[in-house]
Amino acid sequence: MRRRKSKTSAPLSYRETLAKQGYHAVGCGGAVKPCLWLRKSLRNEGACYKEQFYGIHAHRCIQMTPTLHCNQQCLHCWRATDLDNTESFDFDEPQKLVDGSIEAQRRLISGYKGASTTNMQKLQEAYNPSQVAISLSGEPTLYPYLDELIERYDHEQMTTFVVSNGSHPEVLEKIHPTQLYVSLNSPDEEHFYSMCKPKTHKFEQLLESLHILADHPSRTALRITLANEVNTFGERGYAKLIELAEPDYVEIKSYMHLGFSRKRLSRAAMMSYEDVEAFAQNVGELVGYKIAAGSPISRVVVLTQGGSIKKIKNA
């Protein structure tokens, strides 16, 4: 009996891989993906720490990116930064991304209508999103119209969170989101290169971005993602960098063993909430910040100078 030859599947393209992971294309280069906490919120199963800390509504939040390209390959990143992403994407006009992201979000949540576990009032509210997290994938400051994109969302009466790796300080100076994040994942220059693996920039750009945060008109935040035995040292180094930026908020959270990061880090790299809290306490004492809130399920703690958080009015 003749054996049938097994078929060898062609490797998935970058876009095909993202689609398989639940990303939905918006325009030529943008994407939307509903997060876990949006789904949980629609089912009354809880809400993300951003809702707990800052007051935004998880079920009315769009998670999007204006570009899928990134100029770093951080060890802890769960995104598909390991894949060949040399395909060139056109940059979409800001209004096309705004309209497309809202339309995609409405389409993606429409399936909850028929579920008995859905909170129908929240679902109705979700059709009119009030918050956008420009942090899904890629580095948003590589999108050349980021300032206008934020303005267009503002015209839709939506608050905006932007998360950047700090590689383009000149862009951070121009944009005015509701809350501006810079990721800070190493305590010094040496470990910046081994932890973040930048492709196009140097540590100096990050330092310049931290200086810009100190005088930025937006609410500002530093986000430190900790992985056991990778960057859980150098509290004084982190403290010096925090002092440069003088952020309103410092989020310190554990690495989570998800996505493509599982190829680079083991499950043991995840920290317990208690260890995150202890690290945050130590850093806070060095810079005069206090723990303002924490989320054990997300393994994250937020520090502020006064130990309190000003909630965002996000109707």
C-alpha positions in Angstrom: 0.0 0.0 0.0 1.4 3.3 -1.1 1.8 5.9 1.6 0.5 9.4 1.0 3.1 12.0 1.2 2.6 14.4 4.1 1.9 17.9 3.1 4.3 20.5 4.4 2.6 23.7 5.4 4.1 26.9 4.3 5.2 29.1 7.2 2.7 31.7 8.1 3.4 35.3 7.2 3.7 37.9 9.9 0.2 39.1 9.2 -1.2 35.6 9.1 0.4 34.9 12.5 -1.2 38.0 14.0 -4.6 37.1 12.5 -4.3 33.7 14.1 -3.6 35.4 17.5 -6.8 37.4 17.2 -5.5 40.7 15.7 -7.9 42.3 13.2 -6.4 44.5 10.5 -7.4 48.2 10.3 -6.4 49.9 7.1 -3.0 48.9 5.7 -0.9 48.9 8.8 -3.0 49.2 11.9 -4.7 46.6 14.0 -7.3 46.0 16.9 -7.5 43.2 19.3 -10.1 43.1 22.2 -8.3 42.3 25.4 -9.1 39.6 28.0 -10.4 42.2 30.4 -12.9 43.7 28.0 -14.4 40.2 27.7 -14.4 39.7 31.4 -16.0 43.1 32.0 -18.9 42.3 29.6 -19.5 39.1 31.6 -19.2 40.8 35.0 -16.1 38.8 35.8 -13.9 41.7 36.8 -12.0 44.6 35.1 -8.4 45.4 34.3 -6.1 47.2 36.7 -6.3 50.3 34.6 -10.0 50.6 35.5 -9.2 49.9 39.1 -6.3 52.4 39.2 -7.4 55.2 36.8 -11.1 54.9 36.3 -11.3 54.1 32.6 -14.0 51.6 31.6 -12.6 48.2 30.4 -15.7 47.3 28.3 -15.4 50.7 26.5 -11.7 50.5 25.8 -10.2 49.8 22.3 -6.7 48.2 22.2 -5.1 49.2 19.0 -1.9 50.0 17.1 -1.3 52.4 14.2 1.7 50.4 13.1 2.8 46.8 13.5 6.5 47.6 13.3 8.7 47.7 16.4 12.3 48.8 16.8 13.1 46.6 19.8 13.0 42.9 20.6 12.4 42.9 24.4 13.0 39.6 26.1 9.8 39.8 28.0 7.6 40.9 25.1 4.7 38.5 24.3 4.2 39.9 20.8 5.6 38.4 17.6 8.8 40.4 17.5 10.8 37.3 16.6 9.2 36.9 13.3 10.4 38.4 10.1 8.5 41.7 9.8 10.3 43.2 6.8 7.0 43.6 4.9 6.5 47.3 4.2 3.2 48.8 5.3 1.7 52.1 4.1 0.8 54.5 6.8 -2.9 55.1 7.1 -4.5 58.5 7.5 -5.4 59.1 11.1 -9.1 59.4 10.5 -9.1 56.1 8.7 -7.6 54.5 11.7 -10.0 56.1 14.1 -13.1 55.1 12.1 -11.7 51.7 11.3 -10.8 50.9 14.9 -14.2 51.8 16.2 -15.9 49.9 13.5 -13.7 46.8 14.1 -14.4 47.0 17.9 -18.1 47.1 17.3 -17.9 44.1 14.9 -15.8 42.1 17.3 -18.1 42.5 20.3 -21.3 41.9 18.4 -21.0 38.1 19.1 -21.7 38.8 22.8 -25.4 39.6 22.0 -26.4 36.0 22.0 -24.7 35.0 25.2 -26.7 34.6 28.4 -23.6 35.6 30.4 -23.4 39.0 28.8 -24.3 42.2 30.7 -26.5 43.8 28.0 -26.2 47.3 29.5 -22.4 47.1 29.3 -22.6 45.7 25.8 -24.7 48.6 24.7 -22.2 51.0 26.3 -19.3 49.1 24.6 -20.7 50.1 21.2 -19.7 53.6 22.0 -16.0 53.3 23.2 -14.6 56.0 25.4 -11.0 55.0 25.7 -8.2 53.8 23.4 -5.0 52.2 24.5 -2.4 52.8 21.7 -0.3 49.9 22.9 -1.3 46.7 21.2 1.8 45.9 19.2 4.6 47.8 17.5 6.1 51.1 18.6 3.5 53.9 18.1 6.0 56.7 17.7 7.1 55.0 14.4 3.7 56.1 13.0 4.3 59.6 11.5 0.9 61.1 12.3 0.6 60.0 16.0 -0.1 63.5 17.2 -3.0 63.9 14.8 -4.3 60.4 15.5 -4.6 61.4 19.2 -6.3 64.6 18.3 -8.9 62.7 16.2 -9.7 60.4 19.1 -10.0 63.4 21.3 -12.6 64.8 18.8 -14.5 61.6 19.3 -14.5 62.4 23.1 -12.2 59.4 23.8 -9.4 59.4 26.3 -6.0 58.0 25.1 -3.2 56.0 26.7 0.0 55.8 24.7 2.8 53.3 25.6 6.2 54.0 24.1 9.7 52.5 24.5 11.1 56.1 24.5 13.1 55.6 21.3 11.7 58.8 19.7 11.8 61.6 22.2 11.0 64.2 19.5 7.6 62.5 19.0 6.9 62.4 22.7 7.3 66.1 22.8 4.7 66.6 20.1 1.9 64.3 21.4 -0.6 65.1 24.1 -2.5 61.9 25.1 -4.5 61.6 28.3 -1.7 59.4 29.8 1.7 58.9 28.3 3.7 55.8 29.3 7.4 55.1 28.7 8.6 51.6 29.3 11.6 51.3 31.6 12.9 47.7 31.8 16.5 48.0 32.9 18.2 50.0 35.6 21.2 51.0 33.5 22.7 51.3 30.0 24.5 47.9 30.0 21.3 45.9 30.8 19.2 48.1 28.4 20.9 46.5 25.4 20.6 42.9 26.7 17.0 43.3 27.9 15.4 45.5 25.2 17.6 44.6 22.2 17.1 48.0 20.3 17.5 47.8 16.5 17.8 51.5 15.6 18.5 53.6 18.7 20.7 53.9 21.8 20.2 54.4 25.6 20.6 58.1 25.1 17.2 58.4 23.4 15.6 56.8 26.4 17.3 59.2 28.7 16.1 62.1 26.6 12.5 60.8 26.7 12.7 60.5 30.5 13.7 64.2 30.7 10.8 65.1 28.4 8.3 63.3 30.7 9.4 65.6 33.6 7.8 68.6 31.9 5.2 67.0 29.8 1.6 68.4 30.0 0.0 65.0 29.9 -0.4 62.6 32.8 2.8 60.6 32.8 3.7 57.1 33.8 6.7 54.8 33.8 6.1 51.1 33.4 8.6 48.6 34.7 8.1 45.0 33.8 10.2 42.7 36.0 11.4 39.2 35.1 13.0 37.1 37.8 16.8 37.0 37.6 16.7 39.1 34.4 16.1 42.7 35.6 15.1 42.4 39.2 18.1 44.1 40.6 19.6 47.6 40.7 16.8 49.4 42.6 19.1 52.4 42.9 19.5 52.4 39.1 15.8 52.4 38.6 15.4 55.1 41.2 17.8 57.4 39.4 15.9 57.0 36.2 12.6 57.6 37.9 14.0 60.8 39.4 14.9 62.0 35.9 11.3 61.5 34.6 9.4 62.6 37.8 6.3 60.7 36.5 2.8 61.0 38.0 2.7 57.2 38.2 5.2 54.3 38.3 3.7 51.0 37.4 5.7 48.0 38.5 4.5 44.7 37.2 5.6 41.1 36.8 6.5 39.6 33.4 3.8 37.2 32.3 4.6 33.9 30.6 2.6 34.5 27.4 2.9 34.4 23.7 6.3 34.5 22.0 8.1 35.4 25.3 7.8 31.7 26.2 10.5 31.0 23.6 12.9 33.3 25.6 11.9 33.1 29.2 10.7 30.3 31.5 7.6 30.3 33.7 9.9 30.8 36.6 10.7 34.3 35.4 7.2 35.4 36.6 7.2 37.1 39.9 4.7 36.7 42.7 2.6 39.7 43.6 4.2 39.8 47.0 7.7 40.1 45.4 6.5 42.8 43.0 5.1 44.7 46.0 8.3 44.3 47.9 10.4 45.6 45.0 8.0 48.5 44.5 8.2 49.4 48.2 12.1 49.4 48.0 12.2 51.6 44.9 9.5 53.9 46.3 11.4 54.5 49.5 14.4 55.6 47.4 12.5 58.1 45.3 9.9 59.3 47.8 6.9 57.5 46.2 4.3 55.5 48.0 2.2 52.5 47.0 -1.1 53.9 45.9 -2.8 50.7 44.6 -2.2 47.1 43.6 -3.8 44.3 41.7 -2.7 40.8 42.8 -4.4 39.1 39.8 -2.4 41.2 37.4 0.7 41.3 39.6 1.1 45.0 39.4 1.6 47.9 41.8 1.4 51.6 41.1 3.4 54.2 43.0 2.7 57.9 43.3 4.4 60.7 45.2 1.4 61.3 47.5 0.1 57.7 47.7 -3.1 58.5 45.9 -4.4 58.4 42.3 -6.5 61.0 40.4 -9.2 59.1 38.5 -9.9 60.0 34.9 -13.3 61.3 34.0 -14.1 58.9 31.2 -17.9 58.8 30.7 
